[in-house]
């Protein structure tokens, strides 16, 4: 067991003892001047804009189909939240106040990271976006977002406990808030606590963005439908809609076509990442340059999703970016995992790698070896069916 002072933060997930975790970033960053977004998107979607009237709501048929066919409103993704707007309703109610009465003054949300159990790149569209088939899975590594109502005449504010994270319009949390609220003073203060590493392929920025959308709608009582939330989320990033749902989901298209899957058995994982990040555009360019595309994995993952045997399941997992990601730290993680009988799998475009373990003892031993190799992030966690939840 490693028990030296160099082991900085220790956490556990689902009662699995964790011995190793190094935070990449401490401290806080300040707020910056607020950019201008003349009309909030919820006004433009509804045609209720004081600056530009007559714009009708136009939710793509895909978005309507997603929520109607699945019959699962966004509120069902959380343990305690509720939503009175039925799924599949493609138009915002235009009668009465655009703000519902809401006595809530603060809201704290726990936001899971994700991994890709499979990631098959299936093509490239004329607009430059790549299409994919991928099984997304939330895991028990969490950021926290706290939203607090302040004086209604004060501007939007964002703070973060992590040095190097922007707290202005460069942050997707800020962009999400402005999409919903516009540039007018709104009296909302947001504070973000980061535990999901950046540039890891674990969706930290997209997850926080989805939490901001979810939290602002609930805290402010906005009349924004689930279908409109999905449309707004997709406009902010291809992975953002997934985090409004969480759990186990088959994502297709550019990630916006979601098919919820039955929760799989909780799997024990070790996650690891070095200091270096991965350029997603560079990864796609490398994949495009391959003479032969990597073998697909999604169908095999779907076939083995409910297998009780962890080794059989993880043998089916895979990621096309594994073929083109050659960072030295990624290679180190792969080597250590293989030496411990664990199959290394890249998450997203990297640079985090996860491996499934059969026992807590195997997970602890693997985490200790990865930590000893000097990696900046090593954590034991489990897969989870949770999405964004109130705490």
Sine and cosine of phi, psi and omega as CSV:
sin_phi,cos_phi,sin_psi,cos_psi,sin_omega,cos_omega
0.00,0.00,0.64,-0.77,0.09,-1.00
-1.00,0.00,0.79,-0.62,0.02,-1.00
-0.65,-0.76,0.40,0.91,-0.04,-1.00
-0.97,0.24,0.25,-0.97,0.01,-1.00
-0.92,0.39,-0.30,0.95,0.00,-1.00
-0.94,0.34,-0.29,0.96,0.05,-1.00
-0.98,0.20,0.95,-0.30,-0.17,-0.98
-0.99,0.12,-0.90,0.43,-0.11,-0.99
-0.83,-0.55,0.75,-0.66,-0.03,-1.00
-0.88,-0.47,0.77,-0.63,0.03,-1.00
-0.69,-0.73,0.26,-0.97,0.09,-1.00
-0.72,-0.69,0.33,-0.95,0.03,-1.00
-0.74,-0.67,0.79,-0.61,0.03,-1.00
0.83,0.56,0.70,0.72,0.10,-1.00
0.93,0.37,0.14,0.99,0.08,-1.00
-0.99,0.11,0.87,-0.49,-0.06,-1.00
-0.91,0.41,0.76,-0.65,0.05,-1.00
-0.95,-0.31,0.71,-0.71,-0.04,-1.00
-0.96,-0.26,-0.29,0.96,-0.21,-0.98
-0.69,-0.73,0.77,-0.64,0.22,-0.98
-0.27,-0.96,0.80,-0.60,0.13,-0.99
-0.93,-0.38,0.83,-0.56,0.12,-0.99
-0.95,0.30,0.67,-0.75,0.03,-1.00
-0.98,0.19,-0.53,0.85,-0.11,-0.99
-0.66,-0.75,0.69,-0.73,0.18,-0.98
-0.95,-0.32,-0.22,-0.98,0.25,-0.97
0.94,0.35,-0.23,-0.97,-0.12,-0.99
-0.73,-0.69,0.33,-0.94,0.08,-1.00
-0.80,-0.60,0.46,-0.89,-0.10,-0.99
-1.00,0.09,0.04,-1.00,0.02,-1.00
-1.00,0.06,0.33,-0.95,0.03,-1.00
-0.79,-0.62,0.14,-0.99,-0.03,-1.00
-0.90,0.44,0.53,-0.85,-0.14,-0.99
-1.00,-0.01,0.77,-0.64,0.03,-1.00
-0.96,0.27,0.12,-0.99,-0.09,-1.00
-0.97,-0.24,0.79,-0.62,0.19,-0.98
-0.78,-0.63,0.97,-0.22,-0.23,-0.97
-0.85,0.52,-0.67,0.74,-0.10,-0.99
-0.78,-0.62,0.85,-0.53,0.04,-1.00
-0.89,0.46,0.52,-0.85,-0.12,-0.99
-0.91,0.41,-0.50,0.86,-0.02,-1.00
-0.94,0.35,-0.43,0.90,0.11,-0.99
-0.97,0.25,-0.66,0.75,-0.02,-1.00
-0.92,0.38,-0.60,0.80,0.03,-1.00
-0.89,0.45,-0.59,0.81,-0.11,-0.99
-1.00,-0.02,-0.22,0.98,-0.12,-0.99
0.98,0.18,0.19,0.98,-0.04,-1.00
-0.98,-0.22,0.83,0.55,-0.02,-1.00
-0.96,-0.26,0.72,-0.69,0.05,-1.00
-0.96,0.29,-0.28,0.96,-0.06,-1.00
-0.96,-0.28,-0.39,0.92,-0.03,-1.00
-0.51,-0.86,0.97,-0.22,-0.10,-1.00
-1.00,-0.08,0.21,-0.98,0.14,-0.99
0.99,0.10,0.12,0.99,0.02,-1.00
-1.00,0.02,0.86,-0.51,-0.04,-1.00
-1.00,0.08,0.43,-0.90,0.09,-1.00
-0.92,0.39,0.73,-0.68,-0.02,-1.00
-0.68,-0.73,0.99,0.10,0.01,-1.00
-1.00,0.00,0.78,-0.62,-0.02,-1.00
-0.83,0.55,0.53,-0.85,0.00,-1.00
-0.87,0.50,-0.49,0.87,0.04,-1.00
-0.87,0.49,-0.70,0.71,-0.01,-1.00
-0.90,0.44,-0.67,0.74,0.01,-1.00
-0.89,0.46,-0.67,0.74,-0.03,-1.00
-0.90,0.43,-0.63,0.77,-0.05,-1.00
-0.85,0.53,-0.77,0.64,-0.10,-1.00
-0.98,0.20,-0.55,0.84,-0.02,-1.00
-0.95,0.32,-0.72,0.69,-0.06,-1.00
-0.91,0.42,-0.60,0.80,-0.05,-1.00
-0.99,0.11,-0.29,0.96,0.03,-1.00
0.77,0.64,0.66,0.76,-0.03,-1.00
-0.69,-0.72,0.99,-0.15,0.00,-1.00
-0.93,0.38,0.31,-0.95,-0.04,-1.00
-0.83,0.56,-0.56,0.83,-0.04,-1.00
-0.87,0.49,-0.47,0.88,-0.03,-1.00
-0.95,0.32,-0.13,0.99,0.00,-1.00
-0.99,0.17,-0.13,0.99,-0.05,-1.00
-0.88,-0.48,0.27,-0.96,0.00,-1.00
-0.98,0.19,-0.57,0.82,-0.18,-0.98
-0.85,-0.53,-0.24,0.97,-0.06,-1.00
-0.98,0.21,0.37,-0.93,0.05,-1.00
-0.67,-0.74,0.41,-0.91,-0.02,-1.00
-0.61,-0.79,0.76,-0.65,-0.05,-1.00
-1.00,-0.08,0.02,1.00,-0.02,-1.00
-1.00,-0.08,0.84,-0.55,-0.06,-1.00
-0.92,0.39,0.54,-0.84,0.04,-1.00
-0.90,0.43,0.56,-0.83,0.04,-1.00
1.00,0.06,-0.14,0.99,0.04,-1.00
-0.95,0.30,0.93,-0.38,-0.16,-0.99
-1.00,-0.02,0.01,1.00,-0.01,-1.00
-0.80,-0.60,0.69,-0.73,0.07,-1.00
-0.96,0.29,0.68,-0.74,0.09,-1.00
-0.85,0.53,0.72,-0.69,-0.06,-1.00
-0.96,-0.27,0.10,0.99,0.00,-1.00
-0.97,-0.24,0.50,-0.87,0.03,-1.00
0.96,0.28,-0.22,-0.98,-0.06,-1.00
-0.95,0.30,0.56,-0.83,0.11,-0.99
-0.97,0.25,-0.19,0.98,0.05,-1.00
-0.91,-0.42,0.77,-0.63,0.09,-1.00
-1.00,0.09,0.48,-0.88,0.09,-1.00
-0.89,0.46,0.75,-0.66,-0.05,-1.00
-0.51,-0.86,0.90,-0.45,-0.03,-1.00
-1.00,0.03,0.02,1.00,0.00,-1.00
-0.94,0.34,0.71,-0.70,-0.01,-1.00
-0.95,-0.31,-0.35,0.94,-0.01,-1.00
-0.46,-0.89,0.41,-0.91,-0.03,-1.00
-0.53,-0.85,0.76,-0.65,0.03,-1.00
-0.87,-0.50,0.79,-0.61,-0.11,-0.99
-0.86,-0.51,0.66,-0.75,0.11,-0.99
-0.98,-0.21,0.75,-0.66,-0.23,-0.97
-0.82,-0.57,0.91,-0.41,-0.04,-1.00
-0.98,0.18,0.45,-0.89,0.18,-0.98
-0.98,0.17,0.05,-1.00,0.06,-1.00
-0.71,-0.71,0.36,-0.93,0.22,-0.98
-0.80,-0.60,0.27,-0.96,0.12,-0.99
-0.96,-0.30,0.93,-0.36,0.05,-1.00
-0.93,0.36,-0.50,0.86,0.17,-0.99
-0.60,-0.80,0.43,-0.90,0.10,-1.00
-0.46,-0.89,0.98,-0.19,0.02,-1.00
-0.95,-0.31,0.85,-0.52,0.09,-1.00
-1.00,0.08,0.88,-0.47,-0.16,-0.99
-0.98,-0.22,-0.20,0.98,-0.01,-1.00
0.16,-0.99,-0.06,-1.00,0.01,-1.00
-0.69,-0.72,0.78,-0.62,-0.03,-1.00
-0.99,0.15,0.21,-0.98,-0.01,-1.00
-0.91,0.40,-0.40,0.92,0.02,-1.00
-1.00,0.08,0.06,1.00,0.05,-1.00
0.99,-0.13,-0.27,0.96,0.02,-1.00
-0.96,0.26,0.60,-0.80,0.07,-1.00
-1.00,-0.04,0.60,-0.80,0.09,-1.00
-1.00,-0.09,0.40,-0.91,-0.11,-0.99
-0.51,-0.86,0.27,-0.96,0.28,-0.96
-0.78,-0.62,0.81,-0.59,-0.10,-0.99
-0.45,-0.89,0.63,-0.77,0.14,-0.99
-0.99,-0.12,0.93,-0.36,0.04,-1.00
-1.00,0.02,0.58,-0.81,-0.01,-1.00
-0.59,-0.81,0.80,-0.60,0.09,-1.00
-0.97,0.23,0.54,-0.84,-0.02,-1.00
-0.75,-0.66,0.32,-0.95,-0.13,-0.99
-0.99,0.14,0.80,0.60,0.20,-0.98
-0.84,-0.55,0.82,-0.57,-0.27,-0.96
-0.79,-0.61,0.71,-0.71,0.35,-0.94
-1.00,0.05,0.25,-0.97,0.06,-1.00
-0.75,-0.66,0.73,-0.68,0.07,-1.00
-0.84,-0.54,0.83,-0.56,0.06,-1.00
-0.94,-0.34,0.81,-0.59,0.04,-1.00
-0.91,-0.41,0.75,-0.66,-0.06,-1.00
-0.75,-0.66,0.71,-0.70,0.12,-0.99
-0.98,0.22,0.75,-0.66,0.10,-1.00
-0.89,-0.45,-0.28,-0.96,0.07,-1.00
-0.85,0.52,0.72,-0.69,-0.11,-0.99
-0.90,0.44,-0.27,0.96,0.00,-1.00
-1.00,-0.04,0.00,1.00,-0.01,-1.00
-1.00,0.01,0.52,-0.86,-0.02,-1.00
-0.96,0.27,0.25,-0.97,0.10,-0.99
-0.85,0.53,0.64,-0.77,0.06,-1.00
-0.67,-0.74,0.50,-0.86,0.03,-1.00
-0.65,-0.76,0.77,-0.64,0.13,-0.99
-0.81,-0.59,0.29,-0.96,-0.05,-1.00
-0.55,-0.84,0.55,-0.83,-0.01,-1.00
-0.99,0.11,0.05,1.00,-0.17,-0.99
-0.88,-0.47,0.82,-0.57,0.02,-1.00
-0.93,0.36,0.69,-0.72,0.03,-1.00
1.00,-0.10,-0.17,0.99,0.07,-1.00
-1.00,0.02,0.84,-0.54,-0.02,-1.00
-0.92,0.39,0.60,-0.80,-0.01,-1.00
-0.89,-0.46,0.66,0.75,-0.03,-1.00
-0.62,-0.78,-0.40,-0.92,-0.10,-1.00
-0.91,0.42,-0.16,0.99,0.09,-1.00
-0.97,0.24,-0.30,0.95,-0.04,-1.00
-1.00,0.00,0.72,-0.70,-0.01,-1.00
-0.90,0.44,-0.45,0.89,0.08,-1.00
-0.89,0.46,-0.71,0.70,0.03,-1.00
-0.89,0.46,-0.72,0.70,-0.01,-1.00
-0.87,0.49,-0.64,0.77,0.03,-1.00
-0.89,0.45,-0.69,0.72,0.01,-1.00
-0.88,0.48,-0.68,0.74,-0.02,-1.00
-0.95,0.32,-0.51,0.86,0.09,-1.00
-0.87,0.50,-0.63,0.78,-0.03,-1.00
-0.99,0.10,-0.62,0.78,-0.20,-0.98
-0.95,-0.30,-0.31,0.95,-0.04,-1.00
0.97,0.25,-0.35,-0.94,-0.13,-0.99
-0.99,-0.15,-0.07,1.00,-0.02,-1.00
-0.95,0.31,0.46,-0.89,0.12,-0.99
-0.82,0.57,0.73,-0.68,-0.12,-0.99
-0.81,-0.58,-0.24,0.97,0.01,-1.00
0.92,0.39,0.62,0.78,0.03,-1.00
-0.85,-0.52,0.83,-0.56,0.11,-0.99
-0.93,-0.36,0.74,-0.68,-0.03,-1.00
-0.85,-0.53,0.66,-0.75,0.06,-1.00
-0.76,-0.65,0.79,-0.62,-0.08,-1.00
-0.93,-0.37,0.78,-0.62,0.10,-0.99
-0.94,-0.35,0.87,-0.49,-0.12,-0.99
-0.99,-0.13,0.78,-0.62,0.17,-0.99
-0.78,-0.63,-0.38,0.93,0.07,-1.00
-0.98,0.20,0.83,-0.56,-0.04,-1.00
-0.93,0.38,0.48,-0.88,0.02,-1.00
-0.99,0.11,0.37,-0.93,0.02,-1.00
0.76,0.65,0.70,0.71,-0.08,-1.00
-0.90,-0.44,-0.21,0.98,-0.13,-0.99
0.97,0.22,0.33,0.94,-0.01,-1.00
-0.96,-0.29,0.10,1.00,0.15,-0.99
0.96,0.28,0.40,0.92,-0.08,-1.00
-0.84,0.54,-0.75,0.66,0.00,-1.00
-0.91,0.42,-0.67,0.74,0.01,-1.00
-0.92,0.40,-0.63,0.78,0.02,-1.00
-0.90,0.44,-0.71,0.71,0.01,-1.00
-0.90,0.44,-0.60,0.80,0.04,-1.00
-0.88,0.47,-0.73,0.68,0.02,-1.00
-0.88,0.47,-0.62,0.78,0.02,-1.00
-0.90,0.44,-0.62,0.79,0.04,-1.00
-0.89,0.45,-0.68,0.73,0.05,-1.00
-0.87,0.49,-0.76,0.65,-0.02,-1.00
-0.87,0.49,-0.73,0.68,-0.08,-1.00
-0.93,0.37,-0.66,0.75,-0.02,-1.00
-0.93,0.38,-0.65,0.76,0.04,-1.00
-0.87,0.50,-0.67,0.74,-0.04,-1.00
-0.96,0.27,-0.72,0.69,-0.07,-1.00
-0.90,0.43,-0.64,0.77,-0.06,-1.00
-1.00,-0.06,-0.13,0.99,0.00,-1.00
0.91,0.42,0.62,0.78,-0.04,-1.00
-0.95,0.31,0.66,-0.75,0.09,-1.00
-0.99,0.12,0.95,0.31,0.04,-1.00
-0.88,-0.48,0.83,-0.56,-0.08,-1.00
-0.96,0.28,0.25,-0.97,0.05,-1.00
-0.88,0.48,-0.66,0.75,0.01,-1.00
-0.89,0.45,-0.63,0.78,0.04,-1.00
-0.93,0.37,-0.61,0.79,0.08,-1.00
-0.87,0.50,-0.66,0.75,0.02,-1.00
-0.89,0.45,-0.67,0.74,0.01,-1.00
-0.90,0.43,-0.69,0.72,0.02,-1.00
-0.89,0.46,-0.71,0.71,-0.01,-1.00
-0.85,0.52,-0.70,0.71,-0.02,-1.00
-0.90,0.43,-0.52,0.86,0.02,-1.00
-0.94,0.33,-0.32,0.95,-0.03,-1.00
-1.00,-0.09,-0.34,0.94,0.01,-1.00
0.21,-0.98,0.54,-0.84,-0.10,-1.00
-0.90,0.43,-0.50,0.87,-0.03,-1.00
-1.00,0.02,-0.23,0.97,-0.12,-0.99
-0.88,0.47,-0.69,0.73,0.00,-1.00
-0.84,0.55,-0.60,0.80,0.00,-1.00
-0.84,0.54,-0.66,0.76,-0.09,-1.00
-0.95,0.30,-0.25,0.97,0.15,-0.99
-0.96,0.28,-0.20,0.98,0.01,-1.00
-0.92,-0.40,-0.85,0.53,-0.01,-1.00
0.98,0.21,-0.04,-1.00,-0.03,-1.00
0.99,0.14,-0.64,-0.77,-0.02,-1.00
-0.92,-0.39,0.86,-0.51,-0.14,-0.99
-0.63,-0.77,0.71,-0.70,0.18,-0.98
-1.00,0.07,0.87,-0.50,0.00,-1.00
-0.94,-0.34,0.72,-0.70,0.01,-1.00
-0.72,-0.70,-0.07,-1.00,-0.12,-0.99
0.93,0.36,-0.78,-0.63,0.14,-0.99
-0.98,-0.18,0.26,0.97,-0.01,-1.00
0.90,-0.44,-0.14,0.99,-0.11,-0.99
-1.00,0.04,-0.26,0.97,0.01,-1.00
-1.00,-0.08,0.94,-0.33,-0.16,-0.99
-0.90,-0.43,0.73,-0.68,0.11,-0.99
-0.86,-0.51,0.96,-0.29,0.02,-1.00
-0.89,0.45,0.64,-0.77,0.01,-1.00
-0.91,-0.41,0.38,-0.93,0.06,-1.00
-0.88,0.48,0.65,-0.76,0.01,-1.00
-0.84,0.54,0.71,-0.71,0.03,-1.00
-1.00,0.02,0.25,-0.97,0.08,-1.00
-0.84,0.54,0.60,-0.80,0.01,-1.00
-0.87,0.49,0.79,-0.61,-0.03,-1.00
-0.95,-0.32,0.65,-0.76,0.02,-1.00
-1.00,0.03,0.79,-0.61,-0.10,-1.00
-0.80,-0.60,0.43,-0.90,0.29,-0.96
-0.88,-0.47,0.82,-0.58,0.03,-1.00
-0.96,-0.28,0.60,-0.80,0.03,-1.00
-0.52,-0.85,0.53,-0.85,0.04,-1.00
-0.44,-0.90,0.59,-0.81,0.10,-0.99
-1.00,-0.02,-0.18,-0.98,-0.01,-1.00
-0.95,0.32,-0.53,0.85,-0.09,-1.00
-0.97,0.25,0.57,-0.82,0.13,-0.99
-0.97,-0.25,0.09,-1.00,-0.02,-1.00
-0.88,-0.47,0.68,-0.73,0.11,-0.99
-0.99,0.13,0.92,-0.39,0.01,-1.00
-0.88,0.48,-0.72,0.70,0.05,-1.00
-0.85,0.53,-0.63,0.77,0.03,-1.00
-0.90,0.43,-0.61,0.79,0.05,-1.00
-0.89,0.45,-0.68,0.74,0.05,-1.00
-0.90,0.43,-0.64,0.77,0.03,-1.00
-0.89,0.46,-0.64,0.77,0.02,-1.00
-0.91,0.41,-0.64,0.77,0.05,-1.00
-0.90,0.43,-0.67,0.74,0.01,-1.00
-0.88,0.48,-0.49,0.87,-0.07,-1.00
-0.99,0.13,-0.18,0.98,-0.02,-1.00
-0.92,0.39,0.66,-0.75,0.06,-1.00
-0.94,0.35,-0.62,0.79,-0.01,-1.00
-0.83,-0.56,0.84,-0.54,-0.01,-1.00
-0.92,0.38,0.47,-0.89,0.04,-1.00
-0.88,0.47,0.42,-0.91,0.03,-1.00
-0.92,0.40,0.64,-0.77,0.00,-1.00
-0.95,0.31,0.41,-0.91,-0.02,-1.00
-0.81,-0.59,-0.27,0.96,-0.18,-0.98
-0.88,0.47,-0.70,0.71,-0.02,-1.00
-0.88,0.48,-0.63,0.78,0.02,-1.00
-0.92,0.40,-0.64,0.76,0.04,-1.00
-0.89,0.46,-0.70,0.71,0.02,-1.00
-0.88,0.48,-0.61,0.79,-0.02,-1.00
-0.94,0.35,-0.50,0.87,-0.09,-1.00
-0.95,-0.32,0.19,0.98,-0.13,-0.99
-0.84,0.54,-0.59,0.81,-0.07,-1.00
-0.99,-0.14,0.14,0.99,0.00,-1.00
-0.87,0.49,0.70,-0.71,0.04,-1.00
-0.96,0.29,-0.50,0.86,-0.05,-1.00
-0.99,0.16,0.89,-0.46,-0.07,-1.00
-0.91,0.41,-0.63,0.78,-0.04,-1.00
-0.89,0.46,-0.66,0.75,0.03,-1.00
-0.89,0.45,-0.67,0.74,-0.03,-1.00
-0.91,0.42,-0.78,0.63,-0.08,-1.00
-0.93,0.37,-0.40,0.92,0.09,-1.00
-0.91,0.40,-0.39,0.92,0.01,-1.00
-0.99,0.11,-0.29,0.96,-0.09,-1.00
-0.98,0.22,0.40,-0.92,0.05,-1.00
0.01,-1.00,0.22,-0.98,-0.15,-0.99
-0.54,-0.84,0.80,-0.60,-0.01,-1.00
-0.84,0.54,-0.54,0.84,-0.04,-1.00
-0.93,0.37,-0.28,0.96,0.08,-1.00
-0.84,0.55,-0.49,0.87,-0.07,-1.00
-0.97,0.25,-0.28,0.96,-0.12,-0.99
-0.81,-0.59,0.03,1.00,-0.01,-1.00
-0.99,-0.12,0.93,-0.37,-0.11,-0.99
-0.87,-0.50,0.37,0.93,0.02,-1.00
-0.84,0.54,0.62,-0.79,-0.03,-1.00
-0.86,0.50,-0.65,0.76,-0.02,-1.00
-0.93,0.37,-0.58,0.82,0.08,-1.00
-0.90,0.44,-0.66,0.75,0.03,-1.00
-0.90,0.44,-0.60,0.80,0.05,-1.00
-0.89,0.45,-0.71,0.71,0.02,-1.00
-0.87,0.49,-0.72,0.70,0.00,-1.00
-0.86,0.51,-0.70,0.71,-0.03,-1.00
-0.88,0.47,-0.73,0.68,-0.04,-1.00
-0.91,0.42,-0.65,0.76,0.01,-1.00
-0.90,0.44,-0.70,0.71,-0.01,-1.00
-0.90,0.44,-0.62,0.78,0.03,-1.00
-0.89,0.45,-0.39,0.92,0.03,-1.00
-0.98,-0.18,0.25,0.97,0.06,-1.00
0.96,0.28,0.42,0.91,-0.04,-1.00
-0.89,-0.45,0.70,-0.71,0.01,-1.00
-0.99,0.15,0.87,-0.50,0.02,-1.00
-0.99,0.13,0.70,-0.71,-0.02,-1.00
-0.73,-0.68,0.80,-0.60,0.04,-1.00
-0.95,0.31,0.58,-0.82,0.11,-0.99
-0.97,-0.22,0.76,-0.65,-0.04,-1.00
0.84,0.54,-0.65,-0.76,0.08,-1.00
-1.00,0.01,0.12,0.99,0.00,-1.00
0.99,-0.14,0.05,-1.00,0.26,0.97
-0.95,-0.30,0.29,0.96,0.07,-1.00
-0.98,0.17,0.58,-0.81,0.04,-1.00
-0.82,-0.57,0.66,-0.75,0.07,-1.00
-0.83,-0.56,0.41,-0.91,0.07,-1.00
-0.64,-0.77,0.65,-0.76,0.01,-1.00
-1.00,0.04,0.70,-0.72,-0.03,-1.00
-0.89,-0.45,0.50,-0.87,-0.03,-1.00
-1.00,0.07,-0.49,0.87,-0.07,-1.00
-0.68,-0.73,0.40,-0.92,0.09,-1.00
-0.86,0.50,-0.57,0.82,0.00,-1.00
-0.91,0.42,-0.67,0.74,0.05,-1.00
-0.89,0.45,-0.66,0.75,-0.01,-1.00
-0.90,0.43,-0.69,0.72,-0.01,-1.00
-0.91,0.42,-0.68,0.74,0.00,-1.00
-0.90,0.45,-0.69,0.73,0.01,-1.00
-0.90,0.44,-0.69,0.73,0.00,-1.00
-0.88,0.47,-0.62,0.78,0.02,-1.00
-0.90,0.43,-0.65,0.76,0.01,-1.00
-0.93,0.38,-0.63,0.78,0.04,-1.00
-0.91,0.42,-0.65,0.76,0.03,-1.00
-0.90,0.44,-0.66,0.75,0.00,-1.00
-0.90,0.43,-0.37,0.93,0.03,-1.00
-0.98,0.17,-0.01,1.00,0.09,-1.00
1.00,0.07,0.32,0.95,0.00,-1.00
-0.95,0.30,0.57,-0.82,-0.11,-0.99
-0.98,0.21,-0.33,0.95,-0.03,-1.00
-0.62,-0.79,0.86,-0.50,0.09,-1.00
-0.63,-0.78,0.79,-0.61,-0.06,-1.00
-0.48,-0.88,0.60,-0.80,0.14,-0.99
-0.99,-0.12,0.72,-0.69,0.02,-1.00
-0.46,-0.89,-0.01,-1.00,0.10,-1.00
-0.80,-0.60,0.39,-0.92,0.20,-0.98
-0.93,0.38,0.44,-0.90,-0.05,-1.00
-0.60,-0.80,0.50,-0.86,0.08,-1.00
-1.00,0.06,-0.03,1.00,-0.05,-1.00
-0.95,0.31,0.55,-0.83,0.28,-0.96
-0.96,-0.27,-0.57,-0.82,0.05,-1.00
-0.94,0.33,0.78,-0.62,-0.04,-1.00
-0.76,-0.65,0.51,-0.86,0.09,-1.00
-0.99,0.16,0.62,-0.79,0.04,-1.00
-0.75,-0.66,0.00,0.00,0.00,0.00
